[in-house]
Amino acid sequence: METSSKAGTGSLLFIICLGASLVPFMGSALNLALPYINEDLSLNAVMSGWVPTSYMLSTAILQIPFARIADMVGRRKVFLWGVILLTIFSVLSGLATSGTTLIVYRFLSGIGSAMMFGTSTAILTSSVPIEKRGKALGAIAATVYFSLAAGPFLGGLLTQYLNWHSIFFITAFISLIVAIGGYFIIKEDWKEETKSKFDMVGSILFAICISSLIYGFSSLPHPKGFIFIGVGIIVLILFGIYEKKQESPVFNIRLFLANRVFRLSSVSALINYSATFAISFMLSLYLQYVRGLTPRDAGFILIVQSVVQAIASLKSGSLSDKMSPTFLATLGMAIIAVGLFGLCFLTETTSYYFLGALLMLLGLGFGIFSSPNTNIIMSSVEKKYYGLASATMGTMRLTGQAFSMGIAMMAISIMVGNIKISPAVHSQLMSSMRITFIICLVLCMFGIYASSVRDKKSHKEK
């Protein structure tokens, strides 16, 4: 009986990990393909940034609402329908013939991803014993980083020898496998609240808030950017006031405010992703436009970070079950800060060995941070809040990634402008890259503080 249970848990972990591999693979592969997408679809520098950002925007604003729906109708249903939607719109993205349609299909793909990632960690956490949770979460983190490692390598090969469309078709094929496997392997629905009403008003306010902030940030320094940011802040305040009064809120603001560990760990994740996600985007442009490398060769360099991340996250996940995850997460953030500091000094002739060493540092830091921080978040709440915690963590990740891209797009908009990238603007592209890394470094310093001041006993089950 025990062997059967282990086999069931192993199969479930495999499906969840395979699903978790989809987005990082496609994201890192697309970074290598962006110059070709820009050329084929005639995208300018700023529009190019919306190819990844549109996906992250829809995922960020819908993860928490779908997690709430999943608690009411069942996490299995929401997860499977999410995979199906991701499959459909990945195929359509591969068939896109204009920048506008590609961005729209990427936005719709994000809806499927929101349904998947708003439930996947909660499904796994509900199925794995507390003493093995860190190891299982470490396996997911390792899968994510191995996918990130495979992305640049395979994405570079696919783009160079086939075309960028093939990246979406491969993603759709893997999604189909996850959908079929999930249908047969995931048995329970894990309904936590069947009598509650869905908070539509709160969901709409949340969507307006996040959309306004991300779009406004990416539009700076244009005046409309400041207007949208102002609207986003006002709606955020209204959202908090409204949610605090609801019996069945889409986001339990009272839990967020009352639970210091959950709050600071979520903020740490937000800052971490805000400070790191734009790195691969900027370095992909740097290596291909400024240094003149092919997608394949650029992928060989960028793969270093992801390989180190995968190895470090797998080890740190197990360590977080035995020692303070707060210490590990803070250490990881500090190592990332050192790597970002080094990136601020990149030039058009920087040694590839120096860049590789910095990428190894960044991979080590992020790998040490991610699994322990996830363990802290999921262990800081009661079982009935696993769905909320999982979705909050996913929303912080995607919101942070979108803000990170907003930083990069803002820097490009200021230094390069709304034109196609060419050799004539390489110096401006370098300046935008340095601005991005400096802002990310400052954010990382705040992240170190947020990570270090939370309760160090957070890894223990409450």
C-alpha positions as a Markdown table, in Angstrom:
| # | Residue | x | y | z |
|---|---|---|---|---|
| 1 | Met | 0.0 | 0.0 | 0.0 |
| 2 | Glu | 2.8 | 2.3 | 0.9 |
| 3 | Thr | 4.6 | 1.5 | -2.4 |
| 4 | Ser | 1.5 | 2.3 | -4.3 |
| 5 | Ser | 1.2 | 5.6 | -2.5 |
| 6 | Lys | 4.8 | 6.5 | -3.3 |
| 7 | Ala | 4.2 | 5.6 | -6.9 |
| 8 | Gly | 1.1 | 7.8 | -7.0 |
| 9 | Thr | 3.0 | 10.7 | -5.5 |
| 10 | Gly | 5.9 | 10.2 | -7.9 |
| 11 | Ser | 3.6 | 10.2 | -10.9 |
| 12 | Leu | 1.9 | 13.3 | -9.6 |
| 13 | Leu | 5.2 | 15.0 | -9.0 |
| 14 | Phe | 6.3 | 14.2 | -12.5 |
| 15 | Ile | 3.1 | 15.7 | -14.1 |
| 16 | Ile | 3.4 | 18.8 | -11.9 |
| 17 | Cys | 7.1 | 19.2 | -12.8 |
| 18 | Leu | 6.4 | 18.6 | -16.5 |
| 19 | Gly | 3.8 | 21.4 | -16.4 |
| 20 | Ala | 6.2 | 23.6 | -14.5 |
| 21 | Ser | 8.8 | 23.2 | -17.2 |
| 22 | Leu | 6.5 | 24.7 | -19.9 |
| 23 | Val | 6.7 | 28.4 | -19.2 |
| 24 | Pro | 10.4 | 28.7 | -18.3 |
| 25 | Phe | 11.4 | 26.7 | -21.4 |
| 26 | Met | 9.3 | 28.8 | -23.7 |
| 27 | Gly | 10.3 | 32.1 | -22.0 |
| 28 | Ser | 14.1 | 31.5 | -22.1 |
| 29 | Ala | 13.8 | 30.0 | -25.6 |
| 30 | Leu | 11.9 | 33.1 | -26.8 |
| 31 | Asn | 14.5 | 35.4 | -25.5 |
| 32 | Leu | 16.9 | 33.9 | -28.0 |
| 33 | Ala | 14.3 | 34.1 | -30.8 |
| 34 | Leu | 13.3 | 37.7 | -30.2 |
| 35 | Pro | 15.7 | 39.3 | -32.7 |
| 36 | Tyr | 14.2 | 36.9 | -35.4 |
| 37 | Ile | 10.7 | 37.6 | -34.3 |
| 38 | Asn | 11.4 | 41.4 | -34.4 |
| 39 | Glu | 12.7 | 41.0 | -38.0 |
| 40 | Asp | 9.9 | 38.7 | -39.3 |
| 41 | Leu | 7.0 | 40.7 | -37.7 |
| 42 | Ser | 8.7 | 44.2 | -37.9 |
| 43 | Leu | 8.6 | 44.9 | -34.2 |
| 44 | Asn | 10.4 | 47.9 | -32.7 |
| 45 | Ala | 12.4 | 47.8 | -29.5 |
| 46 | Val | 9.6 | 48.5 | -27.1 |
| 47 | Met | 7.0 | 46.4 | -28.9 |
| 48 | Ser | 9.5 | 43.5 | -28.7 |
| 49 | Gly | 9.3 | 43.7 | -24.9 |
| 50 | Trp | 5.5 | 43.1 | -25.0 |
| 51 | Val | 5.9 | 39.6 | -26.5 |
| 52 | Pro | 6.9 | 38.2 | -23.1 |
| 53 | Thr | 5.2 | 40.9 | -21.0 |
| 54 | Ser | 1.7 | 40.4 | -22.4 |
| 55 | Tyr | 1.9 | 36.7 | -21.2 |
| 56 | Met | 3.1 | 37.6 | -17.8 |
| 57 | Leu | 0.5 | 40.4 | -17.4 |
| 58 | Ser | -2.5 | 38.1 | -17.9 |
| 59 | Thr | -1.0 | 35.3 | -15.8 |
| 60 | Ala | -0.2 | 37.8 | -13.0 |
| 61 | Ile | -3.7 | 39.4 | -12.8 |
| 62 | Leu | -5.6 | 36.0 | -13.0 |
| 63 | Gln | -3.6 | 33.6 | -10.9 |
| 64 | Ile | -5.2 | 34.6 | -7.6 |
| 65 | Pro | -8.8 | 34.8 | -9.0 |
| 66 | Phe | -8.4 | 31.3 | -10.5 |
| 67 | Ala | -7.0 | 29.9 | -7.3 |
| 68 | Arg | -10.1 | 31.2 | -5.6 |
| 69 | Ile | -12.3 | 29.6 | -8.2 |
| 70 | Ala | -10.3 | 26.3 | -7.8 |
| 71 | Asp | -11.0 | 26.3 | -4.1 |
| 72 | Met | -14.7 | 26.4 | -4.9 |
| 73 | Val | -15.0 | 24.1 | -8.0 |
| 74 | Gly | -11.9 | 21.9 | -7.5 |
| 75 | Arg | -8.2 | 22.4 | -8.3 |
| 76 | Arg | -8.0 | 19.4 | -10.6 |
| 77 | Lys | -10.6 | 20.9 | -13.0 |
| 78 | Val | -9.0 | 24.3 | -13.1 |
| 79 | Phe | -5.5 | 22.8 | -13.6 |
| 80 | Leu | -6.6 | 20.6 | -16.5 |
| 81 | Trp | -8.6 | 23.3 | -18.3 |
| 82 | Gly | -5.6 | 25.6 | -17.9 |
| 83 | Val | -3.3 | 23.1 | -19.6 |
| 84 | Ile | -5.8 | 22.7 | -22.5 |
| 85 | Leu | -6.0 | 26.5 | -23.0 |
| 86 | Leu | -2.2 | 26.8 | -23.0 |
| 87 | Thr | -2.0 | 24.1 | -25.6 |
| 88 | Ile | -4.5 | 25.8 | -27.9 |
| 89 | Phe | -3.1 | 29.3 | -27.7 |
| 90 | Ser | 0.5 | 28.0 | -28.0 |
| 91 | Val | -0.4 | 26.5 | -31.3 |
| 92 | Leu | -2.1 | 29.8 | -32.4 |
| 93 | Ser | 1.0 | 31.8 | -31.2 |
| 94 | Gly | 3.1 | 29.6 | -33.5 |
| 95 | Leu | 0.8 | 30.4 | -36.4 |
| 96 | Ala | 0.8 | 34.2 | -35.7 |
| 97 | Thr | 1.6 | 36.4 | -38.8 |
| 98 | Ser | 1.8 | 39.8 | -37.1 |
| 99 | Gly | 3.2 | 41.3 | -33.9 |
| 100 | Thr | -0.3 | 42.3 | -32.7 |
| 101 | Thr | -1.8 | 38.8 | -33.1 |
| 102 | Leu | 1.3 | 37.2 | -31.4 |
| 103 | Ile | 1.0 | 39.5 | -28.4 |
| 104 | Val | -2.8 | 38.8 | -28.2 |
| 105 | Tyr | -2.3 | 35.0 | -28.3 |
| 106 | Arg | 0.5 | 35.3 | -25.7 |
| 107 | Phe | -1.9 | 37.2 | -23.5 |
| 108 | Leu | -4.5 | 34.5 | -23.9 |
| 109 | Ser | -1.9 | 31.8 | -23.3 |
| 110 | Gly | -1.3 | 33.5 | -19.9 |
| 111 | Ile | -4.9 | 32.8 | -18.9 |
| 112 | Gly | -4.2 | 29.0 | -19.2 |
| 113 | Ser | -1.0 | 29.4 | -17.3 |
| 114 | Ala | -2.8 | 31.3 | -14.5 |
| 115 | Met | -5.1 | 28.4 | -14.2 |
| 116 | Met | -2.2 | 25.9 | -14.1 |
| 117 | Phe | 0.1 | 27.8 | -11.7 |
| 118 | Gly | -2.6 | 29.0 | -9.4 |
| 119 | Thr | -3.3 | 25.4 | -8.5 |
| 120 | Ser | -0.2 | 23.2 | -9.2 |
| 121 | Thr | 1.8 | 24.0 | -6.1 |
| 122 | Ala | -1.3 | 23.7 | -3.9 |
| 123 | Ile | -2.1 | 20.3 | -5.5 |
| 124 | Leu | 1.4 | 19.1 | -4.7 |
| 125 | Thr | 1.6 | 20.6 | -1.2 |
| 126 | Ser | -1.7 | 18.9 | -0.4 |
| 127 | Ser | -0.4 | 15.5 | -1.6 |
| 128 | Val | 3.1 | 15.5 | -0.1 |
| 129 | Pro | 3.8 | 14.9 | 3.7 |
| 130 | Ile | 5.3 | 17.9 | 5.5 |
| 131 | Glu | 8.6 | 16.2 | 6.1 |
| 132 | Lys | 9.1 | 15.8 | 2.3 |
| 133 | Arg | 7.6 | 19.1 | 1.2 |
| 134 | Gly | 10.9 | 20.9 | 0.8 |
| 135 | Lys | 12.4 | 18.1 | -1.3 |
| 136 | Ala | 9.3 | 18.1 | -3.6 |
| 137 | Leu | 9.3 | 21.9 | -3.9 |
| 138 | Gly | 13.0 | 21.7 | -4.6 |
| 139 | Ala | 12.3 | 19.2 | -7.4 |
| 140 | Ile | 9.9 | 21.6 | -9.0 |
| 141 | Ala | 12.4 | 24.5 | -8.7 |
| 142 | Ala | 15.1 | 22.2 | -10.2 |
| 143 | Thr | 12.7 | 21.4 | -13.1 |
| 144 | Val | 12.1 | 25.0 | -13.7 |
| 145 | Tyr | 15.8 | 25.8 | -13.9 |
| 146 | Phe | 16.7 | 22.7 | -16.0 |
| 147 | Ser | 14.0 | 24.0 | -18.4 |
| 148 | Leu | 15.6 | 27.5 | -18.2 |
| 149 | Ala | 18.9 | 25.8 | -19.1 |
| 150 | Ala | 17.4 | 23.8 | -22.0 |
| 151 | Gly | 15.5 | 26.9 | -23.2 |
| 152 | Pro | 18.5 | 28.9 | -24.5 |
| 153 | Phe | 20.2 | 25.8 | -25.9 |
| 154 | Leu | 17.2 | 24.3 | -27.7 |
| 155 | Gly | 15.7 | 27.7 | -28.5 |
| 156 | Gly | 18.9 | 28.8 | -30.2 |
| 157 | Leu | 19.1 | 25.6 | -32.2 |
| 158 | Leu | 15.4 | 25.7 | -33.1 |
| 159 | Thr | 15.5 | 29.3 | -34.1 |
| 160 | Gln | 18.7 | 29.0 | -36.1 |
| 161 | Tyr | 18.0 | 25.7 | -37.9 |
| 162 | Leu | 14.1 | 25.7 | -38.1 |
| 163 | Asn | 12.3 | 28.9 | -37.1 |
| 164 | Trp | 10.9 | 30.7 | -34.0 |
| 165 | His | 7.4 | 29.2 | -34.6 |
| 166 | Ser | 8.7 | 25.7 | -33.7 |
| 167 | Ile | 9.2 | 26.9 | -30.0 |
| 168 | Phe | 5.4 | 27.3 | -29.6 |
| 169 | Phe | 4.6 | 24.0 | -31.3 |
| 170 | Ile | 6.9 | 22.1 | -29.0 |
| 171 | Thr | 5.4 | 23.8 | -26.0 |
| 172 | Ala | 1.9 | 22.8 | -27.2 |
| 173 | Phe | 3.0 | 19.2 | -27.6 |
| 174 | Ile | 4.4 | 19.1 | -24.0 |
| 175 | Ser | 1.2 | 20.8 | -22.8 |
| 176 | Leu | -0.9 | 18.0 | -24.4 |
| 177 | Ile | 1.1 | 15.4 | -22.6 |
| 178 | Val | 0.5 | 17.2 | -19.3 |
| 179 | Ala | -3.2 | 17.4 | -20.0 |
| 180 | Ile | -3.5 | 13.7 | -20.8 |
| 181 | Gly | -1.3 | 12.6 | -17.8 |
| 182 | Gly | -3.0 | 15.0 | -15.4 |
| 183 | Tyr | -6.4 | 13.6 | -16.4 |
| 184 | Phe | -5.5 | 10.1 | -15.4 |
| 185 | Ile | -3.0 | 10.8 | -12.5 |
| 186 | Ile | -4.6 | 13.6 | -10.5 |
| 187 | Lys | -7.5 | 11.9 | -8.7 |
| 188 | Glu | -8.7 | 14.5 | -6.2 |
| 189 | Asp | -10.3 | 17.9 | -6.7 |
| 190 | Trp | -9.4 | 19.4 | -3.3 |
| 191 | Lys | -12.4 | 21.6 | -2.9 |
| 192 | Glu | -11.8 | 23.7 | 0.2 |
| 193 | Glu | -14.8 | 26.1 | 0.1 |
| 194 | Thr | -17.9 | 24.9 | -1.8 |
| 195 | Lys | -20.4 | 27.4 | -0.4 |
| 196 | Ser | -18.5 | 30.6 | -0.9 |
| 197 | Lys | -19.4 | 33.2 | -3.6 |
| 198 | Phe | -16.8 | 34.3 | -6.1 |
| 199 | Asp | -15.6 | 37.8 | -5.5 |
| 200 | Met | -16.1 | 39.4 | -9.0 |
| 201 | Val | -15.7 | 43.0 | -7.9 |
| 202 | Gly | -12.4 | 42.2 | -6.1 |
| 203 | Ser | -11.1 | 40.3 | -9.1 |
| 204 | Ile | -11.9 | 43.2 | -11.4 |
| 205 | Leu | -10.2 | 45.7 | -9.1 |
| 206 | Phe | -7.1 | 43.5 | -8.8 |
| 207 | Ala | -6.9 | 43.2 | -12.6 |
| 208 | Ile | -7.2 | 47.0 | -13.1 |
| 209 | Cys | -4.6 | 47.6 | -10.4 |
| 210 | Ile | -1.9 | 45.2 | -11.7 |
| 211 | Ser | -2.6 | 46.1 | -15.4 |
| 212 | Ser | -2.3 | 49.8 | -14.7 |
| 213 | Leu | 0.9 | 49.5 | -12.7 |
| 214 | Ile | 2.7 | 47.3 | -15.2 |
| 215 | Tyr | 1.6 | 49.2 | -18.3 |
| 216 | Gly | 2.3 | 52.5 | -16.6 |
| 217 | Phe | 5.8 | 51.4 | -15.5 |
| 218 | Ser | 6.6 | 50.2 | -19.0 |
| 219 | Ser | 5.4 | 53.5 | -20.5 |
| 220 | Leu | 7.7 | 55.7 | -18.4 |
| 221 | Pro | 8.9 | 58.4 | -18.9 |
| 222 | His | 5.9 | 59.3 | -21.0 |
| 223 | Pro | 3.3 | 61.3 | -19.1 |
| 224 | Lys | 0.7 | 58.5 | -19.6 |
| 225 | Gly | 3.0 | 56.2 | -17.6 |
| 226 | Phe | 2.7 | 58.4 | -14.5 |
| 227 | Ile | -1.1 | 58.6 | -15.0 |
| 228 | Phe | -1.5 | 54.8 | -15.2 |
| 229 | Ile | 0.8 | 54.3 | -12.2 |
| 230 | Gly | -1.3 | 56.8 | -10.2 |
| 231 | Val | -4.5 | 55.0 | -11.2 |
| 232 | Gly | -2.9 | 51.7 | -10.2 |
| 233 | Ile | -1.9 | 52.9 | -6.8 |
| 234 | Ile | -5.4 | 54.4 | -6.1 |
| 235 | Val | -7.1 | 51.1 | -7.2 |
| 236 | Leu | -4.7 | 49.1 | -5.1 |
| 237 | Ile | -5.7 | 51.1 | -2.0 |
| 238 | Leu | -9.4 | 50.6 | -2.9 |
| 239 | Phe | -8.8 | 46.9 | -3.5 |
| 240 | Gly | -7.2 | 46.5 | 0.0 |
| 241 | Ile | -10.1 | 48.4 | 1.7 |
| 242 | Tyr | -12.7 | 46.4 | -0.2 |
| 243 | Glu | -11.2 | 43.0 | 0.3 |
| 244 | Lys | -10.7 | 43.6 | 4.1 |
| 245 | Lys | -14.5 | 43.9 | 4.4 |
| 246 | Gln | -15.5 | 40.8 | 2.4 |
| 247 | Glu | -16.4 | 37.4 | 3.9 |
| 248 | Ser | -15.1 | 35.5 | 0.9 |
| 249 | Pro | -12.5 | 37.8 | -0.7 |
| 250 | Val | -10.6 | 36.8 | -3.8 |
| 251 | Phe | -7.4 | 37.8 | -1.9 |
| 252 | Asn | -7.4 | 37.3 | 1.9 |
| 253 | Ile | -5.9 | 40.7 | 2.8 |
| 254 | Arg | -6.4 | 40.0 | 6.5 |
| 255 | Leu | -4.2 | 36.9 | 6.3 |
| 256 | Phe | -1.6 | 38.9 | 4.4 |
| 257 | Leu | -1.5 | 41.7 | 7.0 |
| 258 | Ala | -1.7 | 39.4 | 10.0 |
| 259 | Asn | 0.8 | 36.8 | 8.9 |
| 260 | Arg | 4.2 | 38.5 | 9.0 |
| 261 | Val | 6.1 | 35.6 | 7.6 |
| 262 | Phe | 3.7 | 35.1 | 4.7 |
| 263 | Arg | 3.8 | 38.8 | 4.0 |
| 264 | Leu | 7.5 | 39.3 | 4.0 |
| 265 | Ser | 8.2 | 36.1 | 2.2 |
| 266 | Ser | 5.8 | 37.1 | -0.6 |
| 267 | Val | 7.4 | 40.6 | -0.8 |
| 268 | Ser | 10.8 | 38.9 | -1.0 |
| 269 | Ala | 9.7 | 36.8 | -3.9 |
| 270 | Leu | 8.2 | 39.9 | -5.7 |
| 271 | Ile | 11.5 | 41.9 | -5.2 |
| 272 | Asn | 13.6 | 38.9 | -6.3 |
| 273 | Tyr | 11.9 | 38.3 | -9.6 |
| 274 | Ser | 11.7 | 42.1 | -10.2 |
| 275 | Ala | 15.4 | 42.2 | -9.8 |
| 276 | Thr | 16.3 | 39.2 | -11.9 |
| 277 | Phe | 13.9 | 38.4 | -14.8 |
| 278 | Ala | 15.0 | 41.1 | -17.2 |
| 279 | Ile | 18.7 | 39.9 | -17.0 |
| 280 | Ser | 18.2 | 37.2 | -19.6 |
| 281 | Phe | 16.2 | 39.4 | -21.8 |
| 282 | Met | 18.8 | 42.2 | -21.8 |
| 283 | Leu | 21.7 | 39.8 | -22.2 |
| 284 | Ser | 20.1 | 38.1 | -25.1 |
| 285 | Leu | 19.9 | 41.4 | -26.9 |
| 286 | Tyr | 23.4 | 42.3 | -25.8 |
| 287 | Leu | 24.9 | 39.0 | -27.1 |
| 288 | Gln | 23.1 | 38.9 | -30.4 |
| 289 | Tyr | 22.9 | 42.6 | -31.4 |
| 290 | Val | 26.1 | 44.1 | -29.7 |
| 291 | Arg | 28.4 | 41.1 | -29.7 |
| 292 | Gly | 27.0 | 39.6 | -33.0 |
| 293 | Leu | 26.6 | 36.0 | -31.8 |
| 294 | Thr | 24.1 | 33.5 | -33.3 |
| 295 | Pro | 21.1 | 32.3 | -31.3 |
| 296 | Arg | 22.9 | 29.0 | -30.8 |
| 297 | Asp | 26.1 | 30.6 | -29.4 |
| 298 | Ala | 24.3 | 33.1 | -27.3 |
| 299 | Gly | 22.3 | 30.1 | -25.8 |
| 300 | Phe | 25.5 | 28.3 | -24.9 |
| 301 | Ile | 26.5 | 31.3 | -22.8 |
| 302 | Leu | 23.2 | 31.9 | -21.1 |
| 303 | Ile | 22.8 | 28.2 | -20.3 |
| 304 | Val | 25.4 | 28.5 | -17.6 |
| 305 | Gln | 23.1 | 30.4 | -15.2 |
| 306 | Ser | 20.2 | 28.0 | -15.6 |
| 307 | Val | 22.4 | 24.9 | -15.0 |
| 308 | Val | 23.8 | 26.3 | -11.8 |
| 309 | Gln | 20.3 | 27.4 | -10.7 |
| 310 | Ala | 19.0 | 23.8 | -11.3 |
| 311 | Ile | 21.7 | 22.2 | -9.2 |
| 312 | Ala | 21.6 | 24.8 | -6.4 |
| 313 | Ser | 17.8 | 24.8 | -6.1 |
| 314 | Leu | 17.6 | 21.0 | -5.8 |
| 315 | Lys | 20.2 | 21.0 | -3.0 |
| 316 | Ser | 18.7 | 24.0 | -1.2 |
| 317 | Gly | 15.2 | 22.5 | -1.3 |
| 318 | Ser | 16.5 | 19.6 | 0.8 |
| 319 | Leu | 18.5 | 21.8 | 3.0 |
| 320 | Ser | 15.5 | 24.0 | 3.8 |
| 321 | Asp | 13.9 | 20.9 | 5.6 |
| 322 | Lys | 17.0 | 20.7 | 7.9 |
| 323 | Met | 18.1 | 24.2 | 8.5 |
| 324 | Ser | 16.8 | 27.8 | 8.5 |
| 325 | Pro | 15.2 | 28.5 | 5.1 |
| 326 | Thr | 15.3 | 32.2 | 6.0 |
| 327 | Phe | 19.1 | 32.1 | 6.2 |
| 328 | Leu | 19.3 | 30.3 | 2.9 |
| 329 | Ala | 16.9 | 32.6 | 1.1 |
| 330 | Thr | 18.7 | 35.7 | 2.4 |
| 331 | Leu | 22.1 | 34.3 | 1.4 |
| 332 | Gly | 20.8 | 33.6 | -2.1 |
| 333 | Met | 19.6 | 37.2 | -2.4 |
| 334 | Ala | 22.9 | 38.5 | -1.3 |
| 335 | Ile | 24.8 | 36.4 | -3.9 |
| 336 | Ile | 22.4 | 37.7 | -6.6 |
| 337 | Ala | 23.3 | 41.3 | -5.6 |
| 338 | Val | 27.0 | 40.5 | -6.2 |
| 339 | Gly | 26.3 | 39.2 | -9.6 |
| 340 | Leu | 24.1 | 42.2 | -10.6 |
| 341 | Phe | 26.9 | 44.5 | -9.4 |
| 342 | Gly | 29.3 | 42.8 | -11.8 |
| 343 | Leu | 26.8 | 43.1 | -14.7 |
| 344 | Cys | 26.8 | 46.9 | -14.3 |
| 345 | Phe | 30.3 | 46.9 | -15.7 |
| 346 | Leu | 29.7 | 45.0 | -18.9 |
| 347 | Thr | 31.2 | 46.6 | -22.1 |
| 348 | Glu | 31.2 | 45.8 | -25.8 |
| 349 | Thr | 34.5 | 43.8 | -25.3 |
| 350 | Thr | 33.9 | 42.1 | -21.9 |
| 351 | Ser | 35.5 | 38.7 | -21.7 |
| 352 | Tyr | 32.9 | 35.8 | -22.1 |
| 353 | Tyr | 34.7 | 34.1 | -19.2 |
| 354 | Phe | 33.9 | 37.0 | -16.9 |
| 355 | Leu | 30.3 | 37.1 | -18.1 |
| 356 | Gly | 30.1 | 33.3 | -17.5 |
| 357 | Ala | 31.4 | 33.7 | -14.0 |
| 358 | Leu | 28.7 | 36.4 | -13.3 |
| 359 | Leu | 26.0 | 34.1 | -14.7 |
| 360 | Met | 27.2 | 31.3 | -12.4 |
| 361 | Leu | 27.0 | 33.6 | -9.4 |
| 362 | Leu | 23.4 | 34.7 | -10.4 |
| 363 | Gly | 22.4 | 31.1 | -10.9 |
| 364 | Leu | 23.8 | 30.0 | -7.5 |
| 365 | Gly | 22.1 | 32.9 | -5.8 |
| 366 | Phe | 18.7 | 32.4 | -7.3 |
| 367 | Gly | 18.9 | 28.6 | -6.8 |
| 368 | Ile | 19.7 | 29.1 | -3.1 |
| 369 | Phe | 16.8 | 31.6 | -2.7 |
| 370 | Ser | 13.9 | 30.0 | -4.6 |
| 371 | Ser | 13.2 | 26.7 | -2.9 |
| 372 | Pro | 13.6 | 27.8 | 0.7 |
| 373 | Asn | 11.5 | 30.9 | 0.1 |
| 374 | Thr | 8.7 | 28.7 | -1.4 |
| 375 | Asn | 9.0 | 26.3 | 1.6 |
| 376 | Ile | 8.6 | 29.3 | 4.0 |
| 377 | Ile | 5.5 | 30.6 | 2.2 |
| 378 | Met | 3.7 | 27.3 | 1.9 |
| 379 | Ser | 4.6 | 26.3 | 5.5 |
| 380 | Ser | 3.5 | 29.7 | 7.0 |
| 381 | Val | -0.2 | 29.1 | 6.4 |
| 382 | Glu | -2.9 | 26.5 | 7.3 |
| 383 | Lys | -3.8 | 23.8 | 4.8 |
| 384 | Lys | -7.1 | 25.6 | 3.8 |
| 385 | Tyr | -5.0 | 28.5 | 2.6 |
| 386 | Tyr | -2.6 | 26.4 | 0.4 |
| 387 | Gly | -4.5 | 27.5 | -2.8 |
| 388 | Leu | -4.2 | 31.2 | -1.8 |
| 389 | Ala | -0.5 | 30.8 | -0.8 |
| 390 | Ser | 0.3 | 29.0 | -4.1 |
| 391 | Ala | -1.5 | 31.6 | -6.2 |
| 392 | Thr | 0.0 | 34.5 | -4.2 |
| 393 | Met | 3.5 | 33.1 | -4.8 |
| 394 | Gly | 2.8 | 32.7 | -8.5 |
| 395 | Thr | 1.3 | 36.2 | -8.7 |
| 396 | Met | 4.3 | 37.7 | -7.0 |
| 397 | Arg | 6.6 | 35.8 | -9.4 |
| 398 | Leu | 4.7 | 36.9 | -12.5 |
| 399 | Thr | 4.1 | 40.4 | -11.3 |
| 400 | Gly | 7.8 | 40.7 | -10.4 |
| 401 | Gln | 8.8 | 39.4 | -13.8 |
| 402 | Ala | 6.4 | 41.8 | -15.5 |
| 403 | Phe | 7.8 | 44.7 | -13.5 |
| 404 | Ser | 11.3 | 43.6 | -14.3 |
| 405 | Met | 10.4 | 43.7 | -18.0 |
| 406 | Gly | 8.8 | 47.1 | -17.3 |
| 407 | Ile | 12.2 | 48.3 | -16.0 |
| 408 | Ala | 13.9 | 47.0 | -19.1 |
| 409 | Met | 11.3 | 48.5 | -21.5 |
| 410 | Met | 11.5 | 51.8 | -19.7 |
| 411 | Ala | 15.3 | 51.9 | -20.0 |
| 412 | Ile | 15.1 | 51.0 | -23.7 |
| 413 | Ser | 12.4 | 53.6 | -24.3 |
| 414 | Ile | 14.5 | 56.3 | -22.7 |
| 415 | Met | 17.8 | 55.4 | -24.3 |
| 416 | Val | 16.9 | 53.7 | -27.6 |
| 417 | Gly | 13.4 | 55.0 | -28.4 |
| 418 | Asn | 10.5 | 53.5 | -30.4 |
| 419 | Ile | 12.7 | 52.3 | -33.3 |
| 420 | Lys | 14.1 | 49.0 | -34.5 |
| 421 | Ile | 17.4 | 47.9 | -33.0 |
| 422 | Ser | 20.3 | 48.3 | -35.4 |
| 423 | Pro | 24.1 | 48.8 | -35.1 |
| 424 | Ala | 23.6 | 52.6 | -35.1 |
| 425 | Val | 22.0 | 52.3 | -31.6 |
| 426 | His | 24.3 | 49.8 | -30.0 |
| 427 | Ser | 25.7 | 52.3 | -27.5 |
| 428 | Gln | 22.2 | 53.4 | -26.5 |
| 429 | Leu | 21.3 | 49.7 | -26.0 |
| 430 | Met | 24.4 | 49.3 | -23.8 |
| 431 | Ser | 23.3 | 52.3 | -21.7 |
| 432 | Ser | 19.8 | 50.9 | -21.3 |
| 433 | Met | 21.2 | 47.6 | -20.2 |
| 434 | Arg | 23.3 | 49.3 | -17.5 |
| 435 | Ile | 20.3 | 51.4 | -16.2 |
| 436 | Thr | 18.3 | 48.1 | -16.0 |
| 437 | Phe | 21.0 | 46.3 | -14.0 |
| 438 | Ile | 21.6 | 49.3 | -11.6 |
| 439 | Ile | 17.9 | 49.5 | -10.8 |
| 440 | Cys | 17.7 | 45.7 | -10.3 |
| 441 | Leu | 20.7 | 45.9 | -7.9 |
| 442 | Val | 19.0 | 48.6 | -5.8 |
| 443 | Leu | 15.8 | 46.4 | -5.7 |
| 444 | Cys | 17.9 | 43.4 | -4.6 |
| 445 | Met | 19.3 | 45.3 | -1.6 |
| 446 | Phe | 15.7 | 45.9 | -0.4 |
| 447 | Gly | 15.0 | 42.2 | -1.0 |
| 448 | Ile | 17.9 | 41.2 | 1.3 |
| 449 | Tyr | 16.4 | 43.3 | 4.1 |
| 450 | Ala | 12.9 | 42.0 | 3.6 |
| 451 | Ser | 14.2 | 38.4 | 3.5 |
| 452 | Ser | 16.3 | 38.8 | 6.6 |
| 453 | Val | 13.8 | 40.3 | 9.0 |
| 454 | Arg | 11.1 | 37.6 | 8.9 |
| 455 | Asp | 10.6 | 35.0 | 11.5 |
| 456 | Lys | 13.4 | 32.4 | 11.2 |
| 457 | Lys | 11.2 | 29.7 | 12.6 |
| 458 | Ser | 8.9 | 30.0 | 9.6 |
| 459 | His | 9.8 | 26.6 | 8.2 |
| 460 | Lys | 8.1 | 24.8 | 11.0 |
| 461 | Glu | 4.5 | 23.7 | 10.4 |
| 462 | Lys | 1.9 | 25.8 | 12.1 |
